[in-house]
Amino acid sequence: MPRTKRAQRFLFDPDKFYHDPAVQKMSLPARGAHAMLVCASWHQKVPGVFVADDRILASLAMCTHDEWRQVKDEVEKAFTVTRDTWELSGVTQVKIEQDKKRDAWVNRKQRQRLRERDMAVTSRVGSGSGSGAGTGEKKEPTPTPPLRARRVPVLTLSEPNQPPPPGVEPETWKAWFVHRLAIRKPLNELSAKMCHKELSRFYEDGHDPDQIIQTAIASGWRGLFVPNHELNGRNGNGSQRR
C-alpha cells in the first residue's frame, strides 16, 4: 500500500498520560471518560478537536448524560476549552508533525521521479548525438548497406503446359514431368521448352524420343540422353543435362 494512504500512527505516551497532573487529580470514572476521549480524538474531523456539545462528548466518552455531568468538570481540565471546542493540544501537534513528514516524503519522491525522467531523456539524447557533439566535429554518416536483390520465385510445372514433342506419347511426356518433380528437380516453363526442343531434335536425327524419356525415368536421370548404340560414330556424350 502506498505510504501516503497508510493509516497514520496514533502516538499515545503512557508515561506522559500517567504523570499528567490533570489526570492524577481525576477520579476513576473521570480518568476512564478522559481515556475514551483521547482514543476518539484521532477520528475527529480535526484530530484532537471536539465540538463543545455535552451530548456528543458523553457519547464519545461512552457514558450516560448523567455520568458525563458528574465527571465533566474534572475531564475539562485536561483540555483547552473554548466556547465551541474542546482541544487536546498534544494530539493536534502530533497530527501536524505527521502531516509535515508525509508531505515532505511525497515531495522527495516527486523530485526523485523528475530527476530520473530527466536523466533518461538526457541519456537518450546523448547517445543519439554521437561522440563528435560539442567538439564541432561532424560525424561520418553510417553507410547504408546495399539492398539485396529480391529473389523472384520461379513457377514450377507438375504437368505439361504444351503438346508432346513429335514421336512422344502424351502419357510418356506427362510421366517426364512427374519424374522430375519426384526427384526434386521440377521443370519450369523455360526448362520444359528446352526439353521439348531437344526431344524434337532427337526425333529429326532419327532417334526414338519416347524411348529416351522412358530410359531416363527408369535410370533416375534428370537429363535426356541418346543411347550409345544409336550414336553412329558420335563421341558418345549424348545430350547435356537440363
C-alpha positions in Angstrom: 0.0 0.0 0.0 1.4 3.5 -0.9 2.8 5.3 2.1 0.5 8.3 1.5 -2.5 6.0 2.0 -1.4 4.2 5.1 -3.2 4.8 8.4 -1.3 7.3 10.4 0.0 6.3 13.8 -1.8 7.2 16.9 1.0 8.1 19.3 0.0 7.5 22.9 2.6 8.1 25.5 1.7 6.1 28.6 4.3 7.8 30.8 3.1 11.3 29.9 -0.5 10.3 30.4 0.3 8.6 33.8 2.2 11.7 35.1 -0.2 14.3 33.7 -1.3 16.4 36.8 -4.8 16.9 35.4 -5.2 13.1 35.0 -3.7 12.4 38.5 -6.4 14.7 40.1 -9.2 12.9 38.3 -11.5 10.4 39.9 -11.5 6.9 38.5 -14.7 7.5 36.4 -13.2 10.8 35.1 -10.0 9.0 34.0 -12.0 6.4 32.1 -14.0 9.1 30.3 -10.9 11.0 29.5 -9.1 8.0 28.2 -12.0 7.2 25.8 -12.0 10.8 24.6 -8.3 10.6 23.9 -8.8 7.5 21.8 -11.8 9.1 20.0 -9.8 12.3 19.3 -7.9 10.8 16.4 -11.1 10.1 14.5 -12.4 13.7 14.6 -12.6 15.9 11.5 -9.7 17.8 13.0 -7.8 15.3 15.2 -7.8 16.3 18.8 -10.6 18.8 18.4 -14.1 18.1 19.7 -17.3 20.1 19.3 -18.3 21.6 22.7 -21.6 19.6 22.9 -22.3 17.6 26.0 -24.3 15.0 24.1 -21.5 14.4 21.6 -18.9 14.3 24.3 -20.9 11.9 26.5 -21.4 9.6 23.5 -17.7 9.6 22.7 -16.7 9.0 26.3 -19.2 6.1 26.3 -21.1 7.2 29.3 -24.6 8.4 30.1 -25.6 12.1 30.2 -25.8 11.9 34.0 -22.4 10.3 34.3 -20.9 12.9 32.0 -22.2 15.7 34.1 -20.6 14.2 37.1 -17.1 13.9 35.5 -17.2 16.8 33.1 -15.5 19.4 35.3 -12.6 17.0 36.1 -12.1 16.0 32.5 -12.4 19.5 31.2 -9.1 20.5 33.0 -7.1 18.2 30.6 -8.4 20.1 27.5 -8.0 23.5 26.1 -11.6 24.6 26.2 -13.2 27.4 24.1 -16.8 28.3 23.6 -17.1 26.0 20.6 -14.4 23.3 21.0 -12.5 21.1 23.4 -9.0 20.6 22.1 -6.2 18.1 23.0 -3.2 20.1 22.0 -0.9 17.1 22.1 -2.9 15.1 19.6 -3.2 18.1 17.3 0.5 18.7 17.4 1.3 15.1 16.6 -1.1 15.2 13.6 0.6 18.4 12.3 4.0 16.8 12.6 2.9 13.7 10.8 1.3 15.7 8.0 4.6 17.6 7.6 6.6 14.4 7.4 4.2 12.9 4.9 4.2 16.0 2.7 8.0 16.1 2.8 8.2 12.4 1.8 5.8 12.9 -1.1 7.8 15.9 -2.3 11.0 14.0 -2.2 9.5 11.1 -4.2 8.2 13.6 -6.8 11.6 15.3 -7.2 13.3 11.9 -7.4 11.0 10.8 -10.2 11.6 14.1 -12.1 15.3 13.6 -11.8 15.2 10.0 -13.1 13.0 11.1 -16.0 15.4 14.0 -16.9 18.4 11.6 -16.7 16.7 9.1 -19.0 15.9 11.8 -21.6 19.4 13.2 -21.4 20.9 9.7 -21.8 18.8 9.1 -25.0 19.7 12.5 -26.5 23.4 12.0 -25.6 23.6 8.6 -27.2 22.0 9.9 -30.4 24.2 12.9 -30.7 27.4 10.9 -31.3 31.0 11.4 -29.9 31.6 14.5 -32.0 28.8 16.5 -30.4 30.2 19.5 -28.5 33.6 19.4 -30.3 32.3 20.8 -33.6 33.3 17.6 -35.5 30.8 16.2 -38.0 30.1 12.6 -37.5 30.6 10.4 -40.6 27.2 9.1 -41.7 26.9 5.4 -41.3 26.9 3.8 -44.8 23.7 2.2 -45.7 24.2 -1.5 -46.6 23.3 -2.3 -50.2 19.9 -3.8 -50.7 20.0 -7.4 -51.6 18.2 -8.4 -54.8 15.0 -10.0 -54.0 14.8 -13.5 -55.4 11.9 -13.9 -57.7 10.3 -17.3 -57.2 10.2 -19.5 -60.4 6.9 -21.2 -61.2 7.5 -24.9 -61.5 5.4 -27.3 -63.5 3.9 -30.5 -62.3 2.3 -31.4 -65.7 3.0 -30.4 -69.3 2.0 -26.9 -70.4 2.3 -27.7 -74.2 1.7 -30.7 -76.5 4.3 -33.5 -76.5 7.2 -33.4 -79.0 7.0 -35.4 -82.2 7.4 -39.1 -81.5 6.5 -38.9 -77.8 3.3 -40.3 -76.4 1.2 -37.9 -74.2 1.5 -40.3 -71.3 5.3 -40.5 -71.6 5.5 -36.7 -71.9 3.4 -36.3 -68.7 5.4 -39.0 -66.9 8.6 -37.0 -67.5 7.2 -34.0 -65.6 6.1 -36.2 -62.8 9.5 -37.9 -62.6 11.3 -34.6 -62.4 9.0 -33.5 -59.6 9.6 -36.8 -57.8 13.4 -36.3 -57.8 13.0 -32.7 -56.6 14.2 -31.2 -59.9 10.9 -29.9 -61.2 10.7 -28.4 -64.7 9.8 -24.8 -65.1 8.4 -23.1 -68.2 11.9 -22.5 -69.7 13.4 -25.9 -68.9 10.2 -27.6 -70.3 10.6 -25.7 -73.5 14.3 -26.7 -73.8 13.4 -30.4 -73.2 10.7 -30.1 -75.9 13.2 -28.6 -78.3 15.9 -31.3 -77.6 13.4 -34.2 -78.0 12.3 -32.7 -81.3 15.9 -32.6 -82.5 16.4 -36.2 -81.4 13.4 -37.1 -83.5 14.7 -35.3 -86.5 18.1 -37.1 -86.1 16.2 -40.4 -86.3 16.2 -41.4 -82.6 13.2 -42.5 -80.6 12.4 -39.7 -78.2 9.7 -41.7 -76.4 12.2 -44.4 -75.6 14.8 -41.8 -74.5 12.3 -40.5 -71.9 11.5 -43.9 -70.6 15.1 -44.8 -70.2 15.8 -41.6 -68.3 12.9 -42.2 -66.0 13.9 -45.8 -65.4 17.5 -44.8 -64.6 16.5 -41.9 -62.4 18.2 -39.3 -64.6 17.4 -35.7 -64.6 18.6 -35.3 -68.2 17.8 -36.8 -71.6 20.5 -38.9 -73.3 20.8 -40.7 -76.7 21.7 -44.4 -76.2 25.3 -45.2 -77.1 24.4 -47.8 -79.7 22.5 -45.1 -81.6 25.2 -42.5 -81.8 26.6 -44.0 -85.1 30.1 -42.7 -84.7 29.4 -39.7 -82.4 31.6 -39.1 -79.4 29.1 -40.8 -77.1 28.5 -37.8 -74.8 24.8 -37.6 -75.7 22.8 -34.5 -74.8 23.6 -32.3 -71.8 21.6 -32.4 -68.6 18.8 -30.0 -68.2 
